[in-house]
């Protein structure tokens, strides 16, 4: 399987494709590519039995696709955890090196790395890490963009996207932050938020809010 195909499986999994339909637009935005390229690759995944596609509804992973994605996600997120916790990488800079390492790592090395890291359950951007038997906690698939005005939420995880993580670092939003949704500007304008602990207010772009998962 090509690294490009693996990237698609991972992002569909990350966006919730194990349990719901994921749109071409979501995949394109997350991978920073043209929508036409997504259509072509999705068709390949469908032909190989790794995904299903329902026109005007979206893409989801088959049982086999989920199994492959879980193995890929485990490798990638264990390496991200190692690079951040042990080598002091910044979160937004970790993805590309983790991508290289995951493709040259044996199952035996992954098992030892997991033990060395003391069996982490989540990677630095909040994503679950399946264990060697494929077990993991269920993730939240509610995005900040879906939260209602007046609702109080907790930041659960971020999509693994360099530009997004750099942006969130700039506005200082982190995993575990308790926020209140104050307002959303019309025509897909920014979302205004208040930090519950400090009372400080901030705003976040509507597009970015689609890749912040909350509880």
C-alpha positions in Angstrom: 0.0 0.0 0.0 1.3 3.4 -0.9 2.0 6.1 1.7 -0.6 8.3 0.0 -3.3 5.7 0.3 -2.4 5.2 4.0 -2.7 8.9 4.6 -6.3 8.8 3.3 -7.2 5.9 5.5 -5.8 7.7 8.5 -7.6 10.9 7.9 -10.9 9.2 7.2 -10.5 7.4 10.5 -9.5 10.6 12.3 -12.6 12.4 10.9 -14.9 9.7 12.2 -15.2 7.5 9.2 -15.4 4.4 11.4 -18.9 5.5 12.6 -20.2 8.1 10.2 -19.9 9.5 6.7 -17.0 11.8 6.0 -17.3 14.3 3.1 -14.8 14.8 0.2 -14.5 18.4 1.4 -13.4 17.4 4.9 -10.8 15.1 3.5 -9.5 17.7 1.0 -9.3 20.4 3.7 -7.5 18.1 6.1 -5.0 16.9 3.6 -4.6 20.3 1.9 -5.4 19.0 -1.6 -7.9 19.5 -4.4 -11.3 17.9 -4.1 -10.8 16.2 -7.5 -7.8 14.3 -6.1 -10.0 13.0 -3.2 -12.6 11.6 -5.6 -9.9 9.6 -7.5 -8.4 8.1 -4.4 -11.7 7.3 -2.7 -12.7 5.4 -5.8 -9.5 3.3 -5.4 -10.3 2.6 -1.8 -13.8 1.5 -2.6 -12.5 -0.9 -5.3 -10.1 -2.4 -2.8 -12.9 -2.9 -0.3 -11.4 -0.5 2.2 -14.2 2.1 2.1 -17.7 2.7 0.9 -19.0 5.8 -0.8 -22.6 7.0 -0.9 -23.1 9.9 -3.4 -24.1 13.2 -1.7 -23.6 11.5 1.8 -19.9 10.7 2.1 -17.3 8.1 2.7 -16.9 5.6 5.5 -14.4 2.8 6.2 -15.3 -0.9 5.8 -14.3 -3.4 8.5 -11.1 -4.1 6.7 -10.5 -0.4 6.2 -10.9 0.2 9.9 -8.5 -2.6 10.7 -5.8 -1.2 8.4 -6.4 2.4 9.6 -6.1 1.3 13.3 -2.7 -0.2 12.7 -1.5 2.9 10.8 -2.8 5.3 13.4 -1.2 3.3 16.2 2.2 3.5 14.6 1.9 7.2 13.7 0.6 8.3 17.1 3.1 6.3 19.1 5.9 8.0 17.2 4.3 11.4 17.6 4.1 10.7 21.4 7.8 9.7 21.5 8.9 12.8 19.5 7.0 15.2 21.6 7.5 13.7 25.0 11.1 12.4 24.6 12.7 14.7 22.0 10.7 17.9 22.8 9.3 18.4 19.3 6.7 21.1 19.0 3.3 19.6 18.3 2.9 21.3 14.9 6.3 20.0 13.7 5.9 16.3 14.6 3.7 14.9 11.8 6.2 14.7 8.9 8.9 12.9 10.9 6.3 10.5 12.4 5.1 9.8 8.9 8.6 8.7 7.8 9.2 6.6 11.0 5.8 4.8 10.8 6.7 3.4 7.3 10.0 1.8 8.4 9.0 0.4 11.7 8.5 -3.3 12.5 5.6 -4.6 14.6 8.2 -5.7 17.2 9.7 -2.2 17.4 6.2 -0.7 17.8 5.4 -3.1 20.7 8.7 -2.1 22.5 8.0 1.6 21.8 4.6 1.3 23.4 6.1 -0.3 26.5 8.8 2.3 26.7 6.2 5.1 26.6 4.1 3.3 29.3 1.2 2.4 27.1 -0.1 5.8 26.2 -3.9 6.0 25.4 -3.7 9.3 23.5 -1.2 11.1 21.3 -0.2 14.7 21.9 -3.0 16.2 19.8 -5.6 14.1 21.7 -6.1 11.2 19.2 -6.6 7.7 20.6 -3.8 5.2 20.3 -5.0 1.6 19.6 -3.1 -1.0 21.6 -1.5 -4.1 19.9 -4.8 -6.0 20.1 -6.8 -3.1 18.5 -8.5 -1.9 21.6 -8.9 1.9 22.3 -11.3 4.4 23.8 -14.0 5.9 21.6 -13.3 9.3 20.3 -15.6 12.3 20.3 -16.7 13.3 16.8 -18.5 16.5 17.8 -16.7 19.4 16.2 -16.5 22.9 17.7 -18.3 24.1 14.6 -21.3 22.0 15.6 -21.4 23.4 19.2 -24.3 25.7 20.0 -24.1 29.2 21.3 -24.3 29.1 25.1 -22.9 25.6 25.2 -20.0 24.7 27.5 -17.5 22.3 25.9 -14.1 20.7 26.6 -11.5 20.5 23.9 -10.9 16.8 23.3 -8.6 16.5 20.3 -7.3 18.2 17.1 -7.0 16.9 13.5 -3.4 16.2 12.7 -2.8 19.2 10.4 0.3 21.4 10.6 -1.4 24.7 9.7 -4.2 24.0 12.2 -1.8 23.2 15.0 0.3 26.2 14.3 -2.8 28.4 14.4 -4.1 26.9 17.6 -0.6 27.4 19.2 -0.8 31.1 18.2 -4.2 31.6 19.9 -3.3 29.3 22.8 -6.1 26.7 22.7 -5.0 23.4 24.2 -6.4 19.9 24.8 -8.5 20.0 28.0 -9.5 23.7 27.8 -13.0 24.4 29.1 -14.7 26.9 26.8 -18.1 28.5 26.5 -19.4 29.3 23.0 -20.5 33.0 23.1 -21.4 33.7 19.5 -20.9 32.9 15.9 -20.7 35.6 13.2 -23.1 35.1 10.2 -22.0 33.7 6.9 -19.5 31.2 8.4 -17.8 33.9 10.3 -15.5 33.4 13.4 -16.8 31.7 16.6 -16.3 33.7 19.8 -15.3 31.7 22.8 -14.6 32.3 26.5 -12.1 30.3 28.6 -14.0 29.2 31.7 -11.0 29.2 34.0 -9.7 32.7 33.2 -12.7 34.4 31.7 -10.5 35.5 28.7 -12.2 35.7 25.4 -10.9 34.7 21.9 -12.2 33.9 18.5 -11.5 31.1 16.1 -12.1 30.7 12.4 -15.1 28.7 11.3 -13.0 26.5 9.1 -10.6 25.7 11.9 -13.5 24.9 14.2 -14.4 21.9 12.0 -11.1 20.2 13.0 -11.3 20.7 16.7 -13.2 17.9 18.4 -15.0 18.7 21.7 -17.0 17.0 24.4 
